[in-house]
Amino acid sequence: MKFLFISPSGDFLPVARRVKEEGNDVAVWIKSARVRGLGIYRGLLEEHELPNTLTQAFEVLGGEPDAIIFDHIGLGDLADELRQHNLPVWGASKVADKLEEDRVFGLRVMEQVGIKIPLTSPHLSSLADAQSFMRQHPDIEKWVVKFEGENAPRSTVIGEIEEVLDMLDTLLGEGEGSKFILQQFVEGVEISTEIWVSGGQIVDPANATLETKPYLAGNIGPNTGCMTSIVWAYEEAVPKIVEEGIGKMADWLEQQGFNGPIDLNSIVNDDGVWGLEWTPRHGYNAVYALFSLFDDDIGRVLADAARGQLKVMPVRTDDIAYAIRVYLPPAPFVDFFTGDILERLMQLQRRGEDVKAIAEALSKVGIEVNFKRGTGEVASVDLTEVAAGELVVLPDAPAADIWLLDVKLDRAGRLVTAGMDGIICEVSAAADRLSVAVRLCEQTVNAIRLAGKCWRNDGHLRAFDAARLSGLGYEVPHGLFR
């Protein structure tokens, strides 16, 4: 079969490579000229399989693909245009873009279908807006700030009223006009529930993810998206968490003709499932853990899904999967995190704390904190460049799957870092017990030779949250606790 992968920055390159190894023809068009210019995946895929234009990508495949796979949001217009030409497209659409990028719209959809949501403001854009909304709800002591659009990754601002306003004062000062929402903080277990929707129909079974988002072990530092993931597929046709949450989207998704994965990020407590936000795309690094549960070729499953013909997810429901992100500092940071770090350091300094020790620790992972001369006040935060050309040596017989990302072959044929974002690979494994899957992943990570490599080694502790879910009456596999 012929597969065309379309990507903003190459997130699905390792999947394209796996689909090729399964005996299919592939072409990958990466929209970012910067990423293409770095030569990412040079030597891991053939030069003609990494074309510079979308037109060239179709030419490489010699006609219409059997499946066109989008790995992220942001290209919904293109995805829908290709669908209008009756091409089999998986993932991405204008409605998917809107669900994730317009938080208020996404939350309205949740309310429309009957999913509970925390008290949430309309779009706000100033400190005065935030103060006014908080004054209308004096009984709420703790809030979450979530930014929209390009500032969305800076959304993890959680705290009591004065703390949140203090942070907003600095963050908005750096980017006037940034849209954000205020949401009531809800205590409970954070969990993501994903379904695949093929031809508007939900494909059973659903899967769940318990992830770690903050940068360092112990949940220290700002959110990075994902550092580790625990993933399982449900044995039950309609588990309680699906019935109370994402399952209520069935009619709406069918009306939209949705064709792709969609994930509901939620908080679960004694009052049930509370919807927080949508991820209407593949989630990283959870998707690599999910693929470790597959009992079929990834290519065949993606092709059936794209054609609207996938009826059952070919996943093992008696195994638990685990994934670890391996990176080089300062990855997985990007520029928008510097404002978050700067504000946190300034806040600590205003409280009279000495941040010099923190600054010294940050410098060891590629984050430089600058101080004003004379006063010693925090002035700015800079990121060092991601290393390129660093040698990566993989184990001959890895115990877990290695999904290579920011790499290429140099002129001598050696595997080296490409210098895109410093996320070198994801490592995933599945077993009947979480402890075994974790051991296989960590054994593999330890066997990868890469100077300065980093990873979180405590993601398995989220199994304690699974125990809390079980206590609340939600189905979780026994293998999580062994």
C-alpha positions in Angstrom: 0.0 0.0 0.0 0.9 3.6 -0.5 1.0 6.0 2.5 1.4 9.8 2.5 2.3 11.3 5.9 1.7 15.0 6.3 3.1 16.7 9.4 3.9 20.2 10.7 7.3 19.1 12.1 7.7 15.3 11.7 6.1 13.8 14.8 5.1 10.7 12.9 8.5 10.0 11.2 9.1 6.9 13.3 5.6 5.6 12.4 6.3 6.2 8.7 9.5 4.3 9.0 7.7 1.4 10.8 5.0 1.4 8.1 7.8 1.2 5.4 9.4 -1.7 7.3 6.0 -3.5 7.1 6.4 -3.5 3.3 4.6 -0.4 2.2 5.6 2.6 0.1 5.8 5.9 2.1 6.3 9.6 1.5 6.5 12.2 4.3 5.9 15.8 3.7 7.0 18.0 6.6 5.6 21.5 6.4 8.4 23.2 8.4 11.2 24.3 6.1 13.5 24.6 9.2 13.0 21.0 10.1 13.5 19.9 6.5 16.7 22.0 6.3 18.2 20.2 9.3 18.1 17.0 7.3 16.1 15.2 9.9 15.8 11.4 9.2 18.4 11.6 6.4 19.5 8.0 5.9 16.7 6.6 7.9 14.3 7.2 5.0 15.3 7.6 1.4 15.8 11.1 0.1 12.9 10.9 -2.3 10.7 9.7 0.6 11.2 13.1 2.3 10.1 15.5 -0.5 10.1 19.3 -0.2 6.6 19.9 -1.5 3.3 18.2 -1.2 3.1 17.9 -5.0 6.4 16.0 -5.0 5.0 13.7 -2.3 2.2 12.6 -4.5 4.6 12.1 -7.4 6.9 9.9 -5.2 4.0 7.6 -4.6 3.0 7.6 -8.3 -0.6 8.4 -7.8 -3.3 8.5 -5.1 -2.2 7.1 -1.7 -4.2 4.3 0.0 -4.1 6.5 3.1 -3.1 10.1 4.0 -2.1 10.4 7.6 -2.0 13.7 9.5 -0.1 13.5 12.8 -1.1 16.9 14.4 -3.6 19.7 14.4 -3.0 23.0 12.5 -3.5 21.6 9.0 -7.3 21.1 9.1 -8.0 23.2 6.0 -5.6 21.0 3.9 -7.0 17.8 5.4 -10.6 18.8 4.6 -9.6 19.9 1.1 -8.1 16.5 0.4 -11.3 14.8 1.8 -13.3 16.8 -0.7 -11.3 15.0 -3.4 -12.5 11.7 -2.0 -9.0 10.8 -0.7 -8.8 8.6 2.5 -7.6 11.0 5.2 -6.9 10.1 8.8 -6.6 12.8 11.5 -6.8 16.6 11.2 -9.8 18.7 10.2 -11.0 22.2 10.7 -13.3 21.0 13.6 -10.4 19.2 15.2 -8.3 22.4 15.1 -11.1 24.4 16.7 -11.7 21.8 19.4 -8.1 22.1 20.6 -7.2 25.6 19.8 -10.5 27.3 20.9 -10.9 26.1 24.5 -14.2 27.9 25.0 -15.7 26.1 21.9 -14.3 22.8 23.1 -15.9 23.2 26.5 -19.2 24.3 25.0 -19.3 21.1 23.0 -18.7 19.1 26.2 -21.7 20.9 27.8 -23.8 20.4 24.7 -23.3 16.6 24.8 -23.7 16.3 28.6 -20.1 16.1 29.9 -19.6 18.0 33.2 -17.1 20.8 33.1 -15.7 23.0 35.9 -16.9 26.7 36.1 -15.1 28.4 33.3 -14.8 32.0 32.1 -15.3 33.2 28.6 -12.2 34.3 26.7 -10.3 36.9 28.7 -7.3 39.1 27.6 -6.4 41.3 30.5 -5.6 41.3 34.2 -8.7 43.4 34.8 -10.8 40.8 33.0 -9.5 38.1 35.3 -10.0 40.1 38.5 -13.6 40.9 37.4 -14.4 37.3 36.8 -12.9 36.1 40.1 -14.9 38.8 42.0 -18.1 37.3 40.6 -17.2 33.9 42.1 -15.7 34.7 45.6 -16.4 31.2 46.9 -13.8 29.7 44.5 -10.3 29.7 46.1 -8.2 28.0 43.5 -8.0 28.7 39.7 -6.3 27.3 36.6 -5.3 29.7 33.8 -5.2 28.3 30.3 -3.9 30.3 27.4 -5.1 30.0 23.8 -3.3 29.5 20.5 0.4 29.9 20.3 0.5 30.5 24.1 -1.4 27.3 24.9 1.6 25.4 26.2 2.0 28.1 28.9 -1.4 27.1 30.3 -0.3 25.5 33.6 -0.8 28.4 35.9 -2.5 26.9 39.0 -3.0 28.6 42.4 -5.0 30.7 44.7 -6.3 34.1 43.6 -3.4 36.3 44.5 -0.8 33.9 43.2 -2.7 33.5 39.8 -3.1 37.3 39.4 0.6 37.8 40.2 1.6 35.3 37.5 -0.9 36.8 35.0 0.5 40.2 35.6 3.9 39.2 34.3 2.7 36.8 31.6 0.4 39.3 30.0 3.0 42.0 30.2 5.1 39.9 27.9 2.4 39.3 25.4 -0.4 41.8 25.4 -3.6 40.6 23.8 -3.0 36.9 24.6 -6.4 35.2 25.1 -6.9 32.9 28.1 -9.6 31.4 30.2 -9.9 30.9 34.0 -11.2 27.6 35.1 -12.2 26.4 38.6 -9.5 24.0 40.0 -11.1 20.6 40.5 -9.4 18.1 42.8 -9.1 14.5 41.6 -7.3 12.1 39.3 -6.2 13.5 35.9 -6.6 10.9 33.2 -7.0 11.0 29.4 -9.5 8.7 27.6 -9.0 8.2 23.9 -11.2 6.8 21.2 -10.5 6.3 17.5 -13.4 7.4 15.2 -13.5 5.8 11.8 -16.1 7.1 9.3 -17.9 8.9 12.2 -18.2 5.7 14.2 -16.4 5.0 17.5 -14.0 2.0 17.3 -13.9 -0.1 20.4 -12.1 -0.5 22.7 -11.2 2.9 24.1 -7.8 3.4 25.7 -6.6 5.4 28.7 -3.4 7.3 29.6 -1.9 8.3 32.9 0.9 10.6 31.9 3.6 12.8 33.6 3.8 16.3 32.1 6.2 18.3 34.1 9.9 18.5 33.1 11.6 16.8 36.0 11.1 13.8 38.3 8.9 14.8 41.2 6.7 17.0 38.9 9.2 19.8 39.1 9.2 22.5 36.4 6.7 23.6 33.8 4.7 21.3 31.6 6.3 19.8 28.5 3.3 17.9 27.0 4.4 14.5 28.1 7.4 12.8 29.6 6.1 9.3 30.4 2.8 7.5 29.7 1.0 4.5 31.2 -1.5 3.2 28.6 -4.1 0.4 28.6 -7.1 -0.6 26.5 -10.3 -1.4 28.2 -11.7 -4.9 28.3 -15.3 -3.5 28.8 -17.2 -2.4 25.7 -18.4 0.7 27.5 -16.4 1.3 30.7 -17.8 3.7 33.2 -15.3 6.5 32.4 -16.3 6.3 28.7 -20.0 6.3 29.6 -19.7 9.4 31.8 -17.2 11.1 29.5 -16.1 10.8 25.9 -18.8 8.2 25.0 -21.3 11.1 25.1 -19.7 12.5 22.0 -20.8 9.6 19.7 -23.7 11.4 18.0 -21.8 14.7 17.7 -18.7 13.0 16.1 -21.0 11.1 13.6 -22.7 14.4 12.7 -19.3 16.0 12.0 -18.1 13.0 9.9 -15.1 12.9 12.2 -12.2 10.6 11.1 -9.3 10.4 13.5 -8.3 9.9 17.2 -9.8 12.1 19.9 -8.9 12.3 23.5 -10.7 13.8 26.5 -8.5 15.1 29.2 -10.4 14.9 32.5 -10.4 15.0 36.2 -12.2 12.1 38.0 -13.5 12.4 41.6 -16.5 11.5 43.7 -18.7 13.6 41.5 -17.7 11.7 38.3 -15.8 12.7 35.2 -15.1 16.4 34.6 -14.0 17.4 31.1 -11.0 19.8 30.8 -9.9 19.9 27.2 -9.7 18.0 23.9 -6.8 16.4 22.1 -8.3 15.6 18.7 -5.1 14.1 17.4 -2.5 11.5 18.4 -1.1 12.3 21.8 2.6 12.0 22.4 4.2 9.9 23.8 1.0 7.9 24.5 0.6 6.9 20.9 3.9 4.9 20.9 2.8 3.1 24.1 -0.5 2.3 22.3 1.3 0.9 19.3 3.1 -1.5 21.6 -0.3 -3.0 22.4 -1.2 -3.5 18.7 -1.7 -7.1 17.4 -1.6 -6.0 13.8 0.6 -4.0 11.4 0.3 -0.3 12.1 0.0 0.4 8.4 -3.0 -1.9 7.9 -4.8 -0.3 10.9 -4.1 3.2 9.8 -5.3 2.5 6.2 -8.6 0.9 7.4 -9.1 3.9 9.7 -8.5 6.4 7.0 -11.0 4.6 4.7 -13.6 4.6 7.4 -13.5 0.8 7.6 -11.8 0.2 11.0 -14.4 -1.8 13.1 -12.3 -3.0 16.0 -9.0 -1.7 17.5 -6.5 -4.6 17.3 -5.1 -4.1 20.8 -4.3 -6.4 23.7 -6.6 -5.6 26.6 -4.7 -7.9 29.0 -1.4 -5.9 28.8 -0.2 -2.6 30.1 2.0 -0.3 28.0 4.6 2.3 29.1 6.5 4.9 27.3 9.5 7.1 28.2 10.8 10.2 26.4 14.6 10.5 26.0 15.9 14.0 25.4 19.0 16.2 25.5 18.8 19.5 27.5 17.4 22.0 27.1 14.7 20.0 25.3 11.9 19.5 25.6 11.7 23.2 26.3 11.0 25.8 23.6 11.0 29.6 23.8 7.5 30.1 25.3 8.6 28.3 28.5 11.2 31.0 29.3 8.4 33.4 30.4 7.0 30.7 32.7 10.3 30.0 34.3 11.2 33.7 34.6 7.9 34.4 36.3 8.3 31.5 38.8 11.8 32.7 39.7 10.7 36.3 40.1 7.9 35.1 42.3 10.2 33.2 44.6 12.6 36.1 44.8 9.8 38.5 45.7 9.1 36.1 48.6 12.6 36.6 49.8 14.0 33.2 48.7 17.5 32.8 47.3 17.1 31.6 43.7 20.9 31.3 42.9 20.9 27.6 43.7 17.9 27.0 41.4 19.6 29.0 38.7 22.8 26.9 39.0 20.7 23.7 38.7 18.9 25.1 35.6 22.2 25.9 34.0 23.2 22.3 34.0 20.2 21.5 31.8 20.7 24.3 29.3 18.6 27.0 30.9 20.6 30.2 31.7 19.3 32.6 34.3 20.6 36.2 34.0 20.7 38.6 37.0 20.8 42.4 37.0 24.1 43.8 38.0 24.2 45.5 41.4 20.7 44.3 42.6 21.0 40.6 41.9 17.4 40.5 40.7 16.4 38.0 38.1 16.5 39.7 34.7 15.9 37.1 32.0 16.0 33.4 31.1 17.6 32.0 27.9 17.8 28.6 26.4 21.0 27.2 24.9 20.8 25.7 21.5 19.8 22.0 21.1 22.9 20.0 20.3 23.4 18.7 16.8 25.8 16.0 15.6 25.9 14.2 19.0 26.6 10.4 18.5 23.7 8.1 19.3 24.4 4.4 19.6 21.5 2.0 19.9 21.5 -1.4 21.5 21.7 -4.4 19.1 18.7 -6.1 20.6 16.6 -3.6 22.6 14.2 -4.9 25.1 11.6 -2.3 24.1 10.6 -0.4 21.0 12.7 2.6 20.1 10.9 5.3 18.1 13.6 7.6 16.8 12.8 11.3 16.4 15.4 14.2 16.3 18.1 12.2 14.5 19.8 11.6 11.1 22.8 9.7 9.7 26.0 11.8 9.2 28.3 11.5 6.2 30.0 8.5 7.9 26.7 6.7 8.3 26.6 7.2 12.0 23.4 8.0 13.9 23.6 11.5 15.3 21.2 14.2 16.7 19.8 16.5 14.0 19.3 19.5 16.3 15.6 20.1 15.8 14.2 20.0 19.4 16.4 17.6 21.3 13.7 14.9 21.7 15.8 12.0 20.6 13.4 9.1 20.9 10.5 7.6 22.6 10.9 4.1 24.1 7.8 1.9 24.7 7.0 -1.6 25.8 3.9 -3.6 26.8 3.6 -6.5 29.3 1.0 -8.1 31.5 2.3 -6.1 34.4 3.3 -2.5 34.5 6.4 -3.2 36.5 7.7 -5.4 33.6 6.9 -2.8 30.9 8.7 -0.2 33.0 11.7 -2.4 33.4 11.9 -3.2 29.7 11.7 0.5 28.9 14.3 1.6 31.4 16.6 -1.3 30.4 16.5 0.0 26.8 17.0 3.6 27.8 20.0 2.7 29.8 21.4 0.8 26.9 21.2 3.7 24.5 24.6 5.5 24.4 24.1 9.2 24.2 26.2 11.7 26.2 24.0 13.8 28.5 20.7 11.9 27.8 17.9 12.6 30.2 14.5 11.0 31.0 12.0 10.9 33.8 12.3 7.7 35.9 9.2 8.1 38.1 6.3 7.8 35.7 5.3 4.4 37.1 4.2 6.2 40.3 1.1 7.3 38.5 -0.2 3.8 39.2 -1.2 5.2 42.6 -3.7 7.4 40.8 -5.0 4.2 39.1 -5.6 2.8 42.6 -7.6 6.0 43.4 -9.7 5.5 40.3 -10.4 1.9 41.3 -11.5 3.1 44.7 -14.0 5.5 42.9 -15.5 2.5 41.0 -13.8 2.9 37.7 -12.3 0.0 35.8 -8.5 -0.3 35.8 -6.4 -3.4 34.9 -5.0 -5.5 37.7 -1.6 -5.4 35.9 -1.1 -1.8 37.0 -0.5 -2.9 40.5 1.9 -5.7 40.0 
